[in-house]
Amino acid sequence: MSYAFTGLVWLMAALALVQVSRRALLWRAGAGAPVAWLDGLAKLPRRYLVDVHHVVARDAYTSRMHAVVAGGLLAASLLTALAILPPLADFRPYWFLVALAFGVTAVGSLLVGARRYPEKQKRLSAGRFQILPFLLVAYAVGGTLTALLLAFGGGGSLLAPAALALAAAGGLGLAFEVRHGPMRHAAAGALHLVAHPRPGRFEGRPDTALQPLDLDAPRLGSEMPADFTWNRLLSYDACVSCGRCETACPAFAAGQPLNPKKLIQDLVAGLSPAEPAYAGAPYPGGRAAQGERGALARLIGPDARIHPDTLWSCTTCRACVEECPMMIEHVDAVVSLRRHQTLELGALPAKAVGPVTDLRQAGDPGGRSLGARTDFAAGLDLPLMAARGEAPVLLWLGEGAYDLRYGRSLRALVRLLREAQVDFAVLGAEERDTGDLARRLGDEATFQALARENIATLAQYRFARIVTADPHALHALRNEYPAFGGHYTVVHHTAFLLELIRDGRLKPGRLAALSVTYHDPCYLARYNGETEAPRAVLDAIGVARVEMGRSGKRAMCCGGGGGAPVSDVPGERRIPDLRMAQAAETGAGIVAVACPSCTAMLEGVTDRKAEIRDVAELLLQAVEAGR
Amino acid sequence: MRIAVLLSAGRHPVSGAAVLPRLEAQAIRMAAGLGEVVGLHAGPDSAAVTDALGQGLSRIEHITVPTGDDPVPALAARLAGTTPDLILAGRRGQGGDESGLVPYALARALSLPLIPDVIAADAEADGALRFDQSLGRGALRRLLVRGPVLATCHPDAPPPLAYAYGRARRGSIETVAAPAIGAGPIPALTVEERPYRRRPKLVKGAPTGGSAAERLKAATGEAGAASAGRLLIDPDPEEAAREILAHLRQIGVLAPPGQRAPAPSLPSQM
């Protein structure tokens, strides 16, 4: 009897292995990728217990549920498998231990079931996931009974075959589900943690720079599943359809046709024609999946699996990546697909063609004269690098300088730098756009050309640091230019201003009458992990600071990233309207921002009750009040 | 149908970078889908037009013409040899070596009709070409043209295609031998380059007073002489002629009655 039970677990393991191998055959269709196997294997426990847990624990119920059910399942199955050793098989107290482990699993299974019955939580997928609690309960209860019978020496009783059959039905069902069903996340997820395409993100630093594309490669970007590297295909298989990405996605909330979960599931289903139908929330607008499937099937197109509007709705805000407990890199997938559309097909959204063309031809997405970039500072007399040759601080102005509204923020920043007697200079007409817009829209060729030109310009001058008020420019200069040979110390203006306050070079007064809520820019908070400096500046000027429901690294996007404003995919609502509604819930009279895109997007909200002020503007007001 | 799109070495109006002029990019888009399209450039260097490969062309023919030489004879000789059904060009230059006169010079050299300011082209079943020609302010005229023709593209044509790096990589530029004809230097043009200055738009005869609606009417031509006309239905020819004469006198084309145009004066009448 005990050997039959142990044999069942070994049979389950064998079945699971067969099912994983069938998936692995699919992953082999992907392109090659360098993977540090031994390093990844050694770090697997830490990646799982620390990094994955950190994300899972944001939802306390799920976290406890998963700990109990997964821990119990693993422990019970391992213990039972070990009973293949004769001394253990005949040692009755051992079976008490096994029964205890199965009992814990049974409790966890009920917790799993409670999320889905009587009514499924909205963000979860149905389909095969609805069977999961039954399989778990069958395996756990069957296992508990069998182990108890063995512990009490009742292996020969009439009940034993029934209990074992129940455990077998559940257990083999779970193992079978490793190919298409819910249990795939466990096998693929573990392998994904080992072979993660961005191992840097487990080292405690943000690994968010897009990987450079080899422009001499025979095919640019991803057109079909086989164009992704194999470990990316594996990562999409790790998706457990929990829908956390969907609740975080600004485009989904705005009713634009994007749902990160469905996107990943479409990549999975696109790879394998045998994949069962998707049973979660659809893309808003409800377009049914269509088109051919298979490793060589086209993924993007009005008649293909993913509509182009879905692809261009993404603001690249990384909220989905931040929320994903399986550590999937959605934004990389979006950009890879965009690269093929843009570079190979020229299939940019119609409204984005103009800005990208101007970026390529004039170095600015508005086609404006580069010399006009400093017009905002008329009367402020900005020192030019070309005239000085060196300066301790290089002020990178960015595209916001052309914007009348944002020019006010930059003027405030320049006046603060003057006040603190910072020796700085600007590039003036030599500053080209960093190419951020082109890169997010998939035009890697234009980005690389601009990056090389900017790096060549910067190489002519001596400076210690680059200060910029634009987090998009900051991200490109700090994280993405190193791949092209530009290594700089880049500081966001909020961090720089905080430094000036702490050094006593700026002596702000207190603006206690103001109530402020701070809106985190995605490219500062999520892409660079900087959430504290702007808050510290606001605290230094004594404003009453309140937090929005979503803040810090989990803040919601303003809708201004990833070329979304120029792609302008229609939705039911506008992302900045949603964000301003969240800001209004705090009751704050001022929304503090630290990014030109956020300023433009949030200021463009009609009927807003709160004022939009850059952190630099508020600080200047405080400094002037303190005189 | 075979189409040739003339490509020039243009400059970006703001940055001055060597780019494919927008009008020519629009011409490429207009030609795409009509038939077999080839770009044609005559100039010292083909690098100036490689952008066109990413914006919808897959093949460009380049005729090497030394710097400073007139490209028109070389283009004319090539086009006379290849006899495309339609030749498309931009309607005016935008800096650099563009003069904007090449389409006109070519039309004369090849004795082809030139249809200016086209915003759309389509092929009829019988091989004729149907053009939508812009008359300004959104007014269009539809033209049906048979036989080879040269057309210039208007800015109101559909916007250019996006530049696709991968396509530019796959496209080809062939250098074709320059015809052995004496291509002299560019005919001397007395041109002067000045920075653009925005000038206020004056509307002739616009009333300065009156309501906004009246000023708009005056500006859009729905008032004044044009709107004051009389509508005659099936008039007597005599009466119609009188009306036309009266109108022509009113707008100053003909002298008023009784006041004959002065005869060429004789030197000594007295």
HADDOCK unambig.tbl for C-alpha pairs under 7 A between the chains (distance, minus, plus):
assign (segid A and resid 342 and name CA) (segid B and resid 164 and name CA) 6.08 0.50 0.50
assign (segid A and resid 343 and name CA) (segid B and resid 164 and name CA) 4.66 0.50 0.50
assign (segid A and resid 343 and name CA) (segid B and resid 165 and name CA) 4.89 0.50 0.50
assign (segid A and resid 343 and name CA) (segid B and resid 166 and name CA) 5.22 0.50 0.50
assign (segid A and resid 344 and name CA) (segid B and resid 164 and name CA) 5.69 0.50 0.50
assign (segid A and resid 344 and name CA) (segid B and resid 165 and name CA) 6.49 0.50 0.50
assign (segid A and resid 344 and name CA) (segid B and resid 166 and name CA) 4.48 0.50 0.50
assign (segid A and resid 344 and name CA) (segid B and resid 167 and name CA) 5.97 0.50 0.50
assign (segid A and resid 345 and name CA) (segid B and resid 164 and name CA) 6.07 0.50 0.50
assign (segid A and resid 346 and name CA) (segid B and resid 162 and name CA) 5.11 0.50 0.50
assign (segid A and resid 346 and name CA) (segid B and resid 163 and name CA) 5.78 0.50 0.50
assign (segid A and resid 346 and name CA) (segid B and resid 164 and name CA) 4.36 0.50 0.50
assign (segid A and resid 348 and name CA) (segid B and resid 162 and name CA) 6.67 0.50 0.50
assign (segid A and resid 353 and name CA) (segid B and resid 162 and name CA) 5.36 0.50 0.50
assign (segid A and resid 361 and name CA) (segid B and resid 12 and name CA) 6.84 0.50 0.50
assign (segid A and resid 361 and name CA) (segid B and resid 17 and name CA) 6.48 0.50 0.50
assign (segid A and resid 361 and name CA) (segid B and resid 19 and name CA) 6.67 0.50 0.50
assign (segid A and resid 362 and name CA) (segid B and resid 14 and name CA) 6.98 0.50 0.50
assign (segid A and resid 362 and name CA) (segid B and resid 15 and name CA) 5.04 0.50 0.50
assign (segid A and resid 362 and name CA) (segid B and resid 17 and name CA) 7.00 0.50 0.50
assign (segid A and resid 368 and name CA) (segid B and resid 14 and name CA) 6.74 0.50 0.50
assign (segid A and resid 369 and name CA) (segid B and resid 14 and name CA) 5.75 0.50 0.50
assign (segid A and resid 369 and name CA) (segid B and resid 15 and name CA) 6.34 0.50 0.50
assign (segid A and resid 445 and name CA) (segid B and resid 165 and name CA) 6.68 0.50 0.50
